[in-house]
Amino acid sequence: MSKRNKIEFELKDVKYQIWRLHDEEKTTLRRSSIKINNDSSLFTQFNLWQDKGNSFNLAKKYLILEHLFGETSSFDSEKCSFYFPLLLSIEKESRPFFYILNVYDLCGITQHSFYKIMENGVANYCILPACEPIETEFSQEEINYFISYFEGYLIGRFQSAGITPDKPFLKQIDSNFILYGYKDGEYFEQNYKSEEEYFKAIKSFKDTYGAYEKKLGSNITALLNKITQEE
């Protein structure tokens, strides 16, 4: 059985476990899940925090996510630069509840989306309306607290991991003219005001450092067991 990294921690008497999902696993689980509404104000807070020049920029976040969960999955390359589908187990009173947690960036802002996995399946999952958080499983307050902790966890892990890329790299978010990456021993993130400045900066990076950049089951209960036992 292959090894699958797992992150686990406990917050306010709730045990959380996180595993990386392969793309085909995520697709299977998504077909048996319901989207959960999220508090958009929390993303605004993270965006403002990042705009104030916080040192934990997209370049560092991308690298620690890759370090913890492996290479990014496929994504919309115009608006997004990384995408990590995860399985989240929430254990309360020895009973686990399973969710898909997608961590990705949208137009330069980190997003966390949640889908409640229904082990008995759901009909017409693609047209079902999003549901409000389930208070007895994973309330909005718990979701916000979890996201805040998880973001802090990533910062701590980055600082302790001592990650240093072996080559310069560049990531692009074309929709918002954002570039980030690593060069000359430093992580950078830059938002350009015009398309001309943006593509000029891309050309300058490639002229200096080359074109190198980071590359990128139907039985629900059985699949959940398979994922959580790969350690």
Secondary structure, 3 states (H helix, E strand, C coil): CCCCCEEEEEECCEEEEEEECCHHHHHHHHCCEEEECCCHHHHHHHHHHHHCCCCCCHHHHHHHHHHHHCCCCCCCCCCCCCEEEEEEEEEECCEEEEEEEEEEEECCEEEEEEEEECCCCCCCHHHCCCECCCHHHHCHHHHHHHHHHHHHHHHHHHHHHCCCCCCCEEEEEHHHCEEEEEECCEEEEEECCCHHHHHHHHHHHHHHHCCCCCCCCCCHHHHHHHHHHCC
